[in-house]
């Protein structure tokens, strides 16, 4: 516990940059007691509605809860969801000077509708195509300004188009140049671009998909994990395995 407390207290003095796909999580919870006369679907009587920071913004929120000073870098739209994200960032004292607004892009918003603690449906509003070269240039300019000032970088990739080849390679190059700790939570696209980072953290399924393999035994998984670590030239490989925990 002493070691854990020491690590947790250490966050208070750290400046951390979170780079990634920013989302607004919208939750609608209610009670279902009847079926609609218009179609055979349940009628939800809404009892509670919440808006929360999602995606990379949720990671930034968790870091703030640990006491770190957090800078969030990403792209949002000039819309109602984007305005709400800025409001929530300000409430939680997350620095948003590197947040870029684009009137041509929709802010990712995920609406989850549920009853009796069970999700019924999820509605996604999002754009998944890669950001434009002009947005890339603005983003890299902000990263060039911020990276010398911070202690560590966390990249959160949800395949929403922010993390292009150019953005990924420029970020890693800047981190290595300024000797900054860099960790990555990847998705399937651009998986193998995240080389030479301090921590690379895929999940078990993403690892299999990107390697084009199905692990039939623990020995095969262990062998492929070691080969992946060598290929990525990362200092630490952390693989999420659901109910089985983590393999480091």
Helices and strands as residue ranges (DSSP letters): H 2-10, G 11-13, E 15-20, E 22-35, E 42-55, H 56-65, E 69-77, H 80-91, E 99-102, E 108-115, E 118-125, H 133-147, E 152-156, H 165-177, E 181-185, G 191-193, E 199-200, H 204-211, H 218-232, E 236-237, E 239-240, G 242-244, E 246-247
